[in-house]
Amino acid sequence: MERTTDTDTGKGVGGPGEQAVLLAAGIADLAVSTMGAAFTSVRGLLRRSDTAELAAEAEQDLIARGRLALDRYTTAPPAHLEVLARHVIAQRDGVRIGDGGRTGDRDRTGDGGRTGDRV
């Protein structure tokens, strides 16, 4: 079993200058190990025989993501009151919503299919 000392646990570390140096060294070590893993992954990808196809798929994926992001942040949904107003106008003019644009209220009013002036 290893014995830890005060310098291993961070206790008894010198002033703020020494702490900053140790912090920077720790960040640099983390960055180097992360970059090493990333380079290993990239090297493995470059050795693949379908690299061009993989790059094309990645490009298409990024384009699709970009399109979705723009749609999400630039397209405003229709105003609620505007939608309600359109429904009221359609009902007033005798257009049934969801019937494919057919006009007439004969099934709803009970007038037996008679046509005539409605007030």
Backbone as a ProteinNet text record, in pm:
[ID]
protein_1_A
[PRIMARY]
MERTTDTDTGKGVGGPGEQAVLLAAGIADLAVSTMGAAFTSVRGLLRRSDTAELAAEAEQDLIARGRLALDRYTTAPPAHLEVLARHVIAQRDGVRIGDGGRTGDRDRTGDGGRTGDRV
[TERTIARY]
84.3	0	90	54.6	136.2	95.8	193.4	169.1	154.2	48.7	31.1	93.7	150	209.8	123.7	156.9	80.5	86.8	197.8	208	124.7	98.9	15.4	-131.6	-175.5	-316	-346.6	-246	-269.2	-257.6	-241.5	-225.1	-79.8	-58.2	78	141.8	58.3	110.5	146.5	253.1	300.7	195.4	238.8	148.7	64.4	-5.4	-94.4	-19.9	102.9	181.4	206.2	242.2	267.5	138.1	27.5	-100.7	-140	-114.9	-148	-65.4	62.9	149.4	102.1	67.4	19.7	-113.2	-200.1	-327.5	-305.7	-217.9	-187.8	-126.7	-38.8	22.6	-82.2	-176.9	-283.8	-373.4	-404.6	-486.9	-412	-283	-202.6	-195.9	-178.3	-173.1	-305.4	-416.2	-547.5	-566	-522.9	-535.8	-452.8	-330.1	-243.9	-303.8	-354.5	-412.1	-539.7	-619.2	-740.1	-705.1	-606.9	-564.1	-507.4	-435.1	-381.5	-491.3	-595.2	-708.2	-779.7	-792	-857.8	-776.1	-644.4	-560.1	-567	-575.2	-588.2	-718.8	-825.5	-954.4	-950.2	-889.9	-880.8	-795.4	-686.3	-598.7	-676.5	-756.5	-837.8	-940	-998.3	-1094.5	-1027.5	-907.6	-838.1	-796.9	-781.5	-742.5	-860.1	-979.2	-1096.8	-1100.5	-1157.8	-1165.7	-1282.5	-1379.6	-1496	-1491.5	-1372.4	-1355.9	-1435.2	-1432.8	-1505.3	-1655	-1706.6	-1849.4	-1884.9	-1795.6	-1817.6	-1820.8	-1730.4	-1727.3	-1853.6	-1901.4	-2023.5	-2144	-2151.1	-2260.9	-2254.8	-2133.6	-2118	-2161.6	-2128.4	-2169	-2321	-2385.4	-2531.6	-2595.9	-2537.1	-2588.6	-2577.8	-2464.9	-2447.4	-2542.9	-2566.8	-2661.7	-2801.9	-2840.3	-2972.8	-2985.2	-2880.1	-2882.5	-2894.6	-2821.8	-2828.7	-2967.7	-3029.8	-3165.3	-3263	-3251.3	-3340.3	-3319	-3193.1	-3164.3	-3222.1	-3205.2	-3261.8	-3413.6	-3474.8	-3620.4	-3668.8	-3595.2	-3635.1	-3630.7	-3529.7	-3511.8	-3563.1	-3595.9	-3639.1	-3787.1	-3847.8	-3988.1	-4075.2	-4160	-4251.5	-4379.8	-4435.1	-4561.3	-4671.9	-4780.4	-4889.4	-4950.8	-4993.4	-5053.9	-5184	-5205.6	-5322.7	-5452.8	-5458	-5579.4	-5603.1	-5496.3	-5510.5	-5573	-5529	-5585.3	-5733	-5766.5	-5907.1	-5991.4	-5938.1	-6011.2	-6036.1	-5940.2	-5959	-6066.6	-6071.6	-6175.9	-6313.9	-6324.5	-6453.6	-6498.3	-6407	-6441.1	-6482.7	-6410.4	-6444.2	-6582	-6614.9	-6746.7	-6855.5	-6827.9	-6926.8	-6956.6	-6852.6	-6870.4	-6921.7	-6937.8	-6994.4	-6891.4	-6765.5	-6661.5	-6636.8	-6653.6	-6628	-6480	-6420.8	-6279.1	-6253.6	-6158.8	-6120.6	-6201.4	-6287.3	-6364.5	-6309.6	-6186.4	-6123.9	-6167.7	-6220.9	-6257.6	-6398.1	-6480.5	-6618.5	-6700	-6787.7	-6871.1	-7006.3	-7076	-7211.2	-7222.8	-7339	-7364.4	-7482.1	-7525.5	-7650.5	-7649.5	-7533.5	-7530.9	-7537.8	-7496.5	-7491.3	-7614.9	-7680.4	-7791.2	-7925.8	-7936.4	-8062.1	-8163.8	-8118	-8212.7	-8248	-8207.7	-8244.7	-8177	-8069.5	-7996.2	-8048.2	-8144.9	-8196.7	-8091.1	-8090.6	-8000.1	-8081.4	-8023.9	-8095.7	-8010.3	-8065.3	-7991.6	-7988.7	-7872.3	-7855.9	-7823.5	-7874	-7850	-7747.1
-115.4	0	123.1	220.8	340.6	438.4	508.3	608.6	743.8	817.4	949.6	1053.1	1150.5	1260.7	1383.9	1485.9	1609.9	1669.7	1651.7	1709.1	1630.8	1499.9	1421.3	1460.1	1497.9	1529.5	1676.6	1758.9	1900.5	1983.4	1918.2	1993.3	2036.7	2150.1	2198	2247.9	2266	2319.3	2464	2508.9	2645.9	2749.2	2866.5	2978.9	2963.6	3069.3	3066.5	3042.7	3086.5	3064.9	2917.6	2844.9	2701.7	2626.6	2668.6	2606.8	2627.5	2745.8	2775.2	2688.7	2670	2587.1	2442	2390.7	2253.2	2234.9	2334.7	2329.5	2329	2414.3	2419.2	2287.9	2228.3	2100.6	1990.3	1991.2	1892.1	1906.8	2030.2	2055.1	2012.1	2043.2	2004.6	1852.1	1782.5	1636.3	1578.9	1634	1589.8	1614.9	1730.9	1764.2	1669.9	1639.5	1549.8	1410.1	1359.7	1225.2	1221.6	1327.2	1334.2	1343.3	1425.6	1438.8	1306.7	1235.4	1105.6	1008.1	1006.3	917.6	960.9	1092.2	1142.1	1106.6	1122.2	1087.8	938.4	856.7	712.8	681.4	747.8	727.1	774.6	890.6	944.2	852.7	804.3	713.2	586.5	534.8	417.6	445.9	566.9	603.2	618.4	673.3	693.6	561.9	459.1	328.6	253.2	302.2	234.3	249.6	152.8	157.7	243.4	267.7	346	487.9	545.9	678.7	783.5	777.2	875.7	866.5	744.3	726.3	773.6	747.8	791.4	943.6	1009.7	1156.2	1211.4	1147.6	1192.5	1179.1	1068.8	1050.2	1154.1	1183.8	1284.4	1421.5	1452	1579.2	1588.4	1481.7	1480.7	1494.9	1430.1	1439.9	1582.7	1647.9	1785.6	1880.3	1857.4	1940	1923.4	1799.6	1774.6	1839.6	1829.4	1892.5	2044	2100.4	2244.9	2288.5	2211.8	2243.2	2237.3	2134.8	2123.6	2237.9	2274.8	2384.1	2515.5	2542.5	2665.3	2664	2551.8	2543	2563.8	2510.4	2520.6	2665.2	2740.8	2874.9	2986.2	2959.5	3066.9	3060.8	2946.4	2934.2	2949.2	3050.7	3071.5	2993	2930.3	2859	2960.2	2917.3	3011.4	3063	3186.1	3247.6	3175.7	3152	3077.2	3146.9	3278.3	3350.8	3352.5	3354.6	3348.9	3216.7	3107.3	2975.8	2971.5	3022.3	3025	3110.8	3225	3313.2	3243.9	3171.9	3100.1	2992.3	2923.8	2823.3	2888.8	3003.3	3072.3	3118.9	3176	3222.2	3105.1	2994.6	2876.7	2824	2822.2	2775.2	2871.7	3000.3	3100.5	3091.3	3064.4	3054.9	2918	2827.1	2697.4	2593.7	2617.9	2519.9	2438.7	2307.1	2220.2	2191.1	2209.5	2185.4	2035.8	1995.1	1855.1	1775	1840.3	1764.4	1778.9	1820.7	1830.8	1953.5	2054	2177.9	2179	2077.1	2074.8	2175.7	2242.2	2341.5	2282.2	2347.5	2304.5	2259	2287.6	2251.6	2157.4	2094.3	2020.5	1908.1	1846.6	1738.3	1791.4	1915.7	1969.3	2050.1	2110.8	2199.9	2130.7	2018.9	1947.2	2007	2079.5	2141.2	2049.3	1924.1	1826.5	1846.2	1918.6	1935.9	2049	2127.9	2240.1	2347	2409.7	2522.7	2648.2	2751.7	2877.5	2979.6	3094.2	3201.2	3175.7	3186.5	3173.2	3310	3337	3467	3455.8
0	0	0	-90.1	-97.7	9.2	53.7	154.7	88.2	120.8	61.8	152.5	90.5	166.5	149.3	220.7	212.5	71.7	1.4	-132.2	-232.7	-207.1	-297.3	-285.3	-168.8	-147.1	-169.3	-190.3	-213.8	-88.8	26	149.1	159.2	208.7	227.8	99	-7.5	-132.7	-107.4	-173.5	-156.1	-186.5	-219.5	-242.2	-367.5	-399.1	-515.4	-646.7	-656.2	-777.8	-802.9	-697.7	-711.7	-742.3	-681.9	-710.5	-856.4	-908.8	-1048.2	-1142.2	-1109.9	-1193.8	-1191.9	-1073.6	-1063	-1135.5	-1126.3	-1195.6	-1346.9	-1395.4	-1538.7	-1586	-1505.4	-1541.9	-1548.1	-1456	-1456.9	-1579.3	-1615.1	-1734.2	-1859.6	-1865.8	-1982.5	-1995.3	-1883.2	-1886.4	-1935.3	-1889	-1932.9	-2082.3	-2129.4	-2271.5	-2357.8	-2314.2	-2391.2	-2398.7	-2288.5	-2290.8	-2375.7	-2371	-2452.2	-2600.2	-2633.7	-2773.2	-2824.6	-2740.5	-2780.7	-2816.7	-2735.8	-2764.6	-2892.7	-2913.5	-3034.4	-3158.4	-3151.3	-3265.8	-3297	-3195.1	-3217.4	-3290.2	-3250.9	-3317.2	-3461.6	-3485.2	-3621.4	-3708.4	-3654.4	-3729.6	-3768.4	-3677.6	-3707.7	-3816.7	-3814.5	-3918.1	-4053.7	-4056.1	-4183	-4247.4	-4169.5	-4223	-4284.1	-4262.4	-4316.6	-4467.6	-4534.1	-4679.6	-4728	-4641.9	-4682.1	-4626.1	-4619.4	-4561.4	-4638.7	-4772.9	-4852.7	-4827.7	-4820.7	-4793.4	-4652.9	-4558.9	-4421.3	-4414.1	-4487.2	-4489.7	-4555.2	-4661.9	-4728.5	-4635.8	-4563.4	-4467.9	-4356.8	-4309.9	-4204.7	-4255.9	-4381.9	-4440.5	-4449.7	-4495.8	-4505	-4366.8	-4267.9	-4131.9	-4080.7	-4107.3	-4062.6	-4134.6	-4261.8	-4335.6	-4278.1	-4249.5	-4191.7	-4054.7	-3974.2	-3842.4	-3854.4	-3950.1	-3972.1	-4014.4	-4103.6	-4148.1	-4030.7	-3948.1	-3832.2	-3733.7	-3712	-3619.2	-3670.9	-3800.7	-3856.2	-3849	-3879.5	-3870.9	-3728.6	-3634.3	-3494.2	-3445.5	-3488.8	-3434.7	-3524.2	-3650.1	-3738	-3771.8	-3773.3	-3809.9	-3686.5	-3691.3	-3579.2	-3605.6	-3505	-3523.9	-3551.8	-3616.6	-3645.8	-3516.4	-3520.6	-3402.6	-3368.8	-3242.1	-3196	-3235.9	-3215.7	-3249.7	-3400.4	-3478.9	-3624.7	-3667.4	-3607.2	-3639.1	-3601.5	-3484	-3441.9	-3535.8	-3576.9	-3667.9	-3801.8	-3851.1	-3977.5	-3964.3	-3852	-3829.2	-3826.1	-3759.9	-3750.8	-3888.5	-3965.5	-4100.5	-4187.3	-4177	-4256.6	-4219	-4091.7	-4048.3	-4091	-4083.2	-4122.6	-4272.4	-4351.9	-4496.8	-4539.4	-4447.6	-4479.6	-4518.2	-4494.4	-4525.9	-4401.4	-4416.9	-4302.3	-4296	-4180.7	-4161.1	-4168	-4250.1	-4259.1	-4357.8	-4441	-4538	-4679.2	-4691.3	-4822.1	-4899.7	-4832.9	-4899.3	-4955.3	-4929	-4977.1	-4898.5	-4965.4	-4897.9	-4867	-4776	-4743.1	-4600.3	-4543.1	-4404.4	-4393.5	-4501.7	-4497.5	-4395.3	-4368.6	-4270.9	-4129	-4108.2	-3973	-3937.5	-4034.5	-4001.2	-4000.1	-4067.7	-4068	-4162.6	-4266.7	-4359.2	-4474.8	-4468.2	-4568.6	-4700.9	-4703.8	-4827.5	-4912.8	-4860.7	-4938.6	-4949.3	-5060	-5077.5	-5073.6	-5032.4	-5023.5	-4951.6	-4937.7	-4872.4	-4723.2	-4669.1	-4523.2	-4468	-4355.2	-4294.6	-4187.7
[MASK]
+++++++++++++++++++++++++++++++++++++++++++++++++++++++++++++++++++++++++++++++++++++++++++++++++++++++++++++++++++++++

